[in-house]
Amino acid sequence: MIISIIPARGGSKGIPKKNITLLAGKPLIAHSIETSLNCPLVNRTLVSTDIEEIAAVALEYGAEVPFLRPSELAQDDTQDFPVIHHTLEWLRDNEGHEPDIVVQLRPTTPLRPPGLIEQAIRMLQKDPSADSVRSVEVSPYTPYKMWQKEGLYIKPFLKLDGVESYNMGRQFLPEVLYHNGVLDVFWASPVLEKKTLTGSKILPLNIDDSFYIVDIDKPVDLVVAEAFFKINLNRLKQSGSGSTNP
């Protein structure tokens, strides 16, 4: 069984009620729910939230909300792992089963290329030695040109042997990938057994279309996402795709 988990806590300081604020006429979380429901490989779409208001919206758009997340797992400093781990434990303890594969969809990265989830799932299934798949993009910034403070001075954050990498052209430095949070796919068993979401063998799924890359944290990000949504929608219409949910 393949499930998707959409984590959506109620607290948000940058944008109040961020996960249900409107984007392109729908609550933000609805875009991730619909993307999951439209994927033929995903058997169940679950939302993990701590408040009834988000749960009601999630149910309205077709997701399952089998529980309310404990408040201690919905704090500003709560990481992904305890949220996913709690969901899988709940399924095991209350429904008596564990999924094979988990798709994590963050509602704050609502724009995803068509077919992205299927592509990531098939990548993982075709490589049994892999632990997970993460969406990445080429970073516009390289750590080989970054610095860290040391007393009154600064020193290179990373070094290349025998050269001053911070004085080199970017084209001569190793390519660096950035995890953009658009999609994570991983086997479920290591989450419960080894306490890890990603493991040590991580397959990269490159997203090279910048019009799908937006992480909504501040009000201005909603403006950017709205513009990107319209651009992607127009491109899908022009290409003849029947999908209206990029």
Secondary structure as UniProt FT lines:
FT   STRAND          2..7
FT   TURN            16..17
FT   HELIX           18..20
FT   STRAND          22..23
FT   TURN            24..25
FT   STRAND          26..27
FT   HELIX           28..37
FT   TURN            40..41
FT   STRAND          44..48
FT   HELIX           52..60
FT   TURN            61..62
FT   HELIX           71..73
FT   TURN            76..77
FT   HELIX           80..95
FT   STRAND          101..104
FT   TURN            107..108
FT   TURN            114..115
FT   HELIX           116..126
FT   TURN            128..129
FT   STRAND          132..138
FT   HELIX           143..145
FT   STRAND          147..150
FT   TURN            151..152
FT   STRAND          153..156
FT   TURN            161..162
FT   HELIX           165..167
FT   HELIX           170..172
FT   STRAND          177..187
FT   HELIX           189..193
FT   STRAND          202..206
FT   HELIX           210..212
FT   HELIX           219..239
//
